[in-house]
Amino acid sequence: MLLFSAIFAQNLTSHDPERAGSLDDNEIAPMWQSTGSSKFILGTDHLGRDVLARIIYGTRISLLVGVVVLVLSGAMGTIIGIMSGYFGGNVDEALMRLVDITLAVPFILVALVVAVILGNSLNIVVVLLVMFFWTGFARQIRAETLQLKTTDYVAFARSSGASNVRIMYKHILPGVFSTFLVIATLTVGTVILTESILTFLGVGVPGPTPTWGAMISDGRNYLTTGWWMAFFPGIAILLTVLAFNFLGDWLRDELDPKLRQLTQ
C-alpha cells in the first residue's frame, strides 16, 4: 500500500499538496465531524491544504529517503564490515574504532550545525543519514564474516589461489546477503522516523514539500483547534515503521534456518 501510494500519488488525489487553498478552506475538520466536508476526507491544514493529499505525497519522500539511505549506508557498512572481519588485525581495529567514533558523535547536534551552515535540502538529509547509519551494517556484517572466513569453502578458495577481493566478493558477500536484507528492513523504519524528526526540528526537507515531519511540526501549533493536522501524519509514520519492522521480523524468521524450525 505504501509503494502503491508513492507511485500513483497523482492518481489517488486531485488536490495539490503544496498550494495553499482559499481562506474558506482553512482548518476544515475531517469529513465525519459536524464541521467537516466530503471534499476533504481528513480535513485541511491552517493554509487550506488537503491533509490526505499531503500524507499521500509525503509517502514518496519517506520511502525515497529510506531506500536511498539504506542502499548507500548498507553498501558502505557491508564493505567495511567484510573488510574488517576478513582481514582482522590492525585493519579490524582501525575500522571498528571508526565505528565507535561515529556512534559517539551526537547526530542531532551535527544535523543542526550542518543545517545552519549549508541550509536545508533533501540531499543534505540523505548524506547525514548515510554518514550515521552505516555502523549498524558494519558491526553485524563483521560478525558474520568472522564466522564465514573459517568455513571450508573459503579455505579451498584461498588454497586454490583466489585473491582476497575475489574471496570477499564471490564467497563472503553471498553469505552475508541475507543478514544485510534483515538489517535493512529493520533499519528503514528508523531511517524514516529520523528523517521525520529532522524535518520536525526544521533541519530536514524544506517546505512546501509535503513531508510527515513538517506536517506534525506545523500542526503542533493547532492541537486544540485542528488536532487532525498532526494526528494523521503521526499515524502514517507509526504504520510505516510498524510495516517495515514486521517485514524485517518475517525475513529474519524465513532466512534463518534455526528460527524457521522453531516457528514451524
C-alpha positions in Angstrom: 0.0 0.0 0.0 2.9 2.4 0.8 4.6 1.7 -2.5 1.3 2.0 -4.4 0.6 5.4 -2.7 4.1 6.6 -3.5 4.0 5.6 -7.2 0.4 6.6 -8.0 0.0 9.6 -5.7 -1.2 11.8 -8.5 -4.0 9.4 -9.3 -5.2 9.0 -5.7 -6.0 12.6 -5.1 -6.9 15.6 -7.1 -5.7 18.1 -4.6 -2.4 20.0 -4.9 -0.4 19.1 -1.7 1.8 22.2 -1.9 -0.6 25.0 -3.0 -2.5 26.8 -0.3 -6.3 26.8 -0.6 -8.7 29.7 -0.1 -9.4 31.3 3.3 -12.7 29.4 3.5 -10.9 26.1 3.3 -8.6 26.7 6.3 -8.8 24.2 9.2 -11.7 22.2 7.9 -12.3 19.2 10.1 -12.3 15.6 8.8 -15.5 14.8 6.9 -17.1 12.6 9.7 -17.2 15.6 12.0 -20.1 18.1 12.0 -17.9 20.9 10.6 -16.3 18.6 8.1 -16.6 18.4 4.3 -16.7 15.4 2.0 -14.3 17.3 -0.3 -11.6 16.9 2.3 -11.7 13.4 3.9 -9.1 14.1 6.6 -9.6 17.8 6.7 -7.3 20.7 5.8 -4.4 22.4 7.5 -4.0 26.1 8.5 -3.3 27.1 4.9 -6.2 25.2 3.4 -4.1 22.3 2.0 -5.7 18.8 2.0 -4.2 16.7 4.8 -4.8 13.4 3.0 -3.1 14.6 -0.2 -0.1 15.8 1.7 0.1 12.4 3.5 -0.1 10.5 0.3 2.6 12.7 -1.4 4.7 12.6 1.8 4.9 8.8 1.3 7.2 9.5 -1.7 9.7 11.5 0.4 9.7 9.0 3.2 10.2 5.9 1.0 12.7 7.7 -1.2 14.8 8.7 1.8 14.5 5.3 3.3 15.5 3.4 0.2 18.4 5.7 -0.9 19.9 5.8 2.6 19.7 2.1 3.1 21.3 1.4 -0.3 24.2 3.8 0.3 24.7 3.2 4.0 24.1 -0.6 3.6 26.7 -0.8 0.8 29.2 1.2 2.8 28.6 -0.7 6.0 28.8 -4.1 4.2 32.1 -3.3 2.5 33.6 -2.1 5.8 32.2 -5.0 7.7 33.5 -7.6 5.3 37.0 -6.0 5.2 37.1 -5.7 8.9 36.1 -9.3 9.6 38.1 -10.8 6.8 41.5 -9.1 7.3 41.3 -8.8 11.1 44.3 -7.4 12.9 45.1 -3.7 12.5 42.6 -3.3 9.8 39.8 -4.6 12.0 41.0 -2.5 14.9 41.1 0.7 12.8 37.7 0.2 11.2 35.9 -0.8 14.5 37.4 2.3 16.2 35.9 4.4 13.3 32.5 2.8 14.1 32.9 3.7 17.8 33.8 7.3 16.9 30.8 7.6 14.6 28.5 6.2 17.3 29.8 8.6 19.8 29.1 11.7 17.7 25.7 13.4 18.6 23.7 13.0 15.4 21.1 15.7 16.1 23.7 18.3 17.1 25.7 17.6 13.9 22.5 17.9 11.8 21.6 21.2 13.4 25.1 22.6 12.8 25.1 21.4 9.2 21.7 22.9 8.5 22.8 26.3 9.9 25.9 26.3 7.7 24.6 24.7 4.5 20.9 25.1 4.7 18.1 22.6 4.4 17.8 20.2 1.4 16.8 16.6 0.7 20.4 15.9 -0.4 21.9 17.1 2.9 19.4 14.9 4.9 20.3 11.8 2.9 24.1 12.5 3.3 23.7 13.0 7.1 21.7 9.8 7.5 24.1 7.8 5.4 27.1 9.0 7.5 25.5 7.7 10.7 23.5 4.6 9.6 26.3 2.5 8.1 27.6 1.5 11.5 24.8 -1.0 12.2 25.6 -2.8 9.0 29.3 -2.8 9.6 29.2 -4.4 13.0 26.7 -7.2 12.1 28.4 -8.0 8.8 31.8 -8.1 10.5 30.5 -10.7 13.0 29.1 -12.8 10.1 32.3 -12.5 8.2 34.4 -13.7 11.1 32.4 -17.0 11.0 32.3 -17.4 7.2 36.1 -16.9 6.7 36.7 -20.1 8.7 34.5 -22.3 6.6 35.9 -25.0 4.3 34.8 -23.4 1.0 36.7 -20.2 1.8 39.8 -22.2 2.8 39.5 -24.1 -0.5 39.2 -20.9 -2.5 42.2 -19.5 -0.7 44.3 -22.6 -1.3 43.4 -22.6 -5.0 45.0 -19.2 -5.3 41.9 -16.9 -5.3 42.6 -13.3 -4.4 41.3 -11.7 -1.3 39.0 -9.5 -3.4 37.6 -12.5 -5.2 37.0 -14.4 -2.0 35.2 -11.5 -0.4 33.1 -10.9 -3.4 32.3 -14.4 -4.5 32.2 -16.3 -1.2 31.8 -13.9 1.7 29.3 -11.4 0.2 26.6 -14.0 -0.8 26.9 -15.5 2.7 26.1 -12.2 4.4 23.4 -11.0 2.0 20.5 -12.5 4.0 21.8 -10.7 7.1 22.0 -7.5 5.0 18.4 -7.8 4.0 17.2 -8.3 7.6 19.2 -5.3 8.9 17.9 -3.2 6.0 14.2 -3.9 6.6 14.6 -3.4 10.3 16.5 -0.2 9.9 14.3 1.5 7.2 11.7 2.3 9.8 14.3 4.0 12.0 15.6 6.0 9.0 12.1 7.2 8.1 11.4 8.2 11.8 14.8 10.0 12.0 14.0 11.9 8.8 10.7 13.0 10.2 12.4 14.1 13.4 14.9 16.2 11.5 12.1 17.8 9.5 10.1 18.4 12.7 13.1 20.3 14.1 13.4 22.4 10.9 16.6 20.8 9.6 15.1 18.4 7.2 13.4 18.7 3.8 12.4 22.4 3.3 8.8 23.4 2.6 6.4 23.5 0.9 7.4 19.9 0.0 4.9 17.6 1.9 6.7 15.5 4.5 5.2 13.9 7.5 7.6 15.5 9.9 6.8 19.0 8.6 3.1 18.3 8.9 3.5 17.4 12.5 5.7 20.4 13.1 3.1 22.7 11.6 0.2 21.0 13.3 1.6 21.2 16.8 0.5 24.9 17.0 -3.1 23.9 16.3 -3.6 20.8 18.5 -6.5 22.4 20.3 -8.3 23.7 17.2 -7.1 21.3 14.5 -5.8 18.1 16.0 -6.0 16.2 12.7 -3.2 18.3 11.2 -0.6 16.5 13.4 -2.5 13.3 14.3 -2.9 11.7 10.9 0.7 12.3 9.8 1.8 10.7 13.1 -0.4 7.7 12.3 1.2 7.4 8.9 4.7 7.3 10.5 3.6 4.8 13.0 2.1 2.4 10.4 5.1 2.8 8.1 7.6 2.0 10.8 5.5 -1.0 12.0 5.2 -2.3 8.4 8.9 -2.4 7.9 9.6 -3.8 11.3 7.1 -6.7 10.6 8.8 -7.2 7.3 12.2 -7.4 8.9 10.9 -9.9 11.6 9.4 -12.1 8.8 12.6 -12.0 6.7 14.7 -12.9 9.8 12.4 -15.9 10.5 12.5 -17.0 6.9 16.2 -16.6 6.2 17.5 -18.1 9.5 17.1 -21.9 9.4 17.1 -22.2 13.2 14.4 -19.6 13.7 12.3 -21.1 10.8 12.4 -24.5 12.5 11.2 -23.0 15.8 8.3 -21.2 14.2 7.1 -24.2 12.3 
